[in-house]
Amino acid sequence: MTATRNGLALAALLALAGCDDRMGDYPALLPTDQLLAEPRLPGHAAEVATSPDSVAQGLEGRAAGLASHPSGPVGTGADLTARADALRSRAATLSNMSLDACPEGAASCNEPAPETVPAGN
């Protein structure tokens, strides 16, 4: 009877010992005061808090500067078609390559494979 009681006590002790989170499997919860706190501006936004008008003027100046630079044409229809065809050709070439193939000129592909000695010889 005593052995059975000791065995049950030991089993209960081991079961309770397994409930401890020593390994940190579960994240710590965020304290409520941090969770419910008013949002704060990040450090790099301090200028906006003190003088939002100067920041707005600076952004408008940057926008005007970018708008004053004429953007060149992206390309003619023929240029874009030729580029698209070249990309399709390259994609077709790559899709037909074996994943085990060695790229041309790679130094690691030119090295001979090391000889393997079977185990037990």
N, C-alpha and C positions, 0 to 999 in steps of 0.2 A: 504494500500500500504506500509506503514511504517512497519507494523507488518510482512508483507511478506518479506520485505527487511531485517529486523532484523533476521527473521527466517533463511533466506538463509545465512546471514553473520555468524550466530551462527553455522549452519550446516557446512559451509566451515571451520570455526575455529576448530570445533571438528574433522573434517576430517584431517586437517593439524596437529593437536595435536597427532593424532594416528600414524603419520609417524615418530615420534621421536623414536630413538632406546635406550630408557632409560634402558630397561631390558637387553641389551647386547645380543640380539638374533644373531647378525651377528658378526663374528670375525673381529678383527682389521687386516688390511692388512699389510704385511711385507714391510718396507721401501725399496725403490729401491737400496739405497746404501748398505744395508745388503744383499739384494738378489743377487746383482752383484759382491759382494766382493770376493776376492780370497779365496779359502778354507784354513782353518788353521788346523794345527795338534792339536789333543787334548793334554791336559796337561800330560797324562801318556805316550805320545810318544815323549817327549822332547829329550830323550836319542838317539832316532833314528835320529833326526835332527842334533845332534851334532857329533855323532860318529856311523854311520851305520855299519861299519866293526866290532866293538866290539859287537854289538847286533847280527849280523850274526854269529859271532864265538860262542857266548853264545847259540844261538839256535842250531847250529851244534853240540855243546857239549851235549846239552840235548837230541838231537836226537840220538847221538851215545850211550849215557847212556841208553836210552830206548831200543835201538836195541840190547844192550849187554845182557839184561835180557831175558832168554829163556821163551817163553810163554808155559804154560802147555796145554795139550790137552783139548779141549772143553768138550769132553765126547765121550763115545763110542756110536755106533748106538743104542745099547740096552738101554743105559741110557737115550738117547734123546727120544727114542720111549716110554719108561716108563713115562717120564716126560710129554710128549705130551698127552699120554692117561690119566694121572692124571688131566691135565688141561682141557681136553675135558669132563671128568666126572664131574669136579667141575662146568664147564660152563653149562652142562646139568642140574645139580642140581639147580643152580641159576636161570636158565631160567624157571624152573618148579615151583619156589616159587612165592607165591602171593606177590605183592608189599605192601599189607596191613598187611602181616604176621609180627609178632614181632620176633626179633632174640632171640634165646634161651638164657636164663639167663639175659636178659635185665631187669633192675630194674623198668623201667618205664612201662613195660608191666604187671607187677604183681600188680600194684596199682589198686584199684577198681575205676571205673568210677564215677565221682561226680554225685550226684543225681540232676536232673534238675527239677525245679518247673515251670510248665506252666505259662505263663504270664496271669495275671488277677485273680490268685487264692490267 
